[in-house]
Amino acid sequence: MTTAPGTPDAHVGTPPAAAPAARRVLAQAAFEARMILRNGEQVLVTAIVPVLALVGLVQGTFVELDTGGASRVDFLAPGILALAVMTASFTSQAIATAFDRRNGVLRLMATTPLGRGGLLAGKVLGVLAVEAVQVVLIGAAALALGWHPDPAGLALALVGVVLGTGAFTALALLVAGTLRAEAVLALANLLLLVLALGGGVVVPADRLPGPVAAVATWLPSGALGDVLRGALVDGTLPLVPVLVLAAWTVGLGALTARLFRWH
């Protein structure tokens, strides 16, 4: 059926319908993963530095470690994996998102149907894709050094990786969406350094000095390290660290959804 000349067509000018939410999130996830993997500096920080740290700590004798009877590589590999999760999901995401916000990229994204929840979900999935690459590289290096993870804990470790990625990605968006880009750049690097040294990541919280240990146990970094060590060394899923990590994931996600600013 055609319309008479001069009669407006009801379909002309009608904006296209938005894609389903799942498709929007997956498209954002693919974009996030590509951006990280195409950036040489990001690949250096998220993949190469953790591998070098693992090799240096396992082969070097400059750091004395109480491994509790485990081999040096078995003790260190889960902590290095936890550190890699933090670099990919927190430091890189916080800095990239903060500068996207300053440069107006997020303001344009705010006009799309993605929304804050979709942005967070897309970033989490994108980071998980990058972390799959990290796990392959770090795992290969650890195996070459003699790593023997508990086979029963390999699937359990995914619980910690997913929860840790959610918690630290939410934290990244929280600081990137509320602070100036220059402040985020300094804060993200400072927090990573503090948590790596005293947050119970590489070295368990119970091996740290008293006051530091008491705090590190309840930090997302300490909980993530404990979950991965429990899974990969003992083949178990420690309940309290899982609950602590889940609480951080939910709490930080809620704060991000409420406080995140697009510009």
Disulfide bonds with the S-S distance in Angstrom:
none
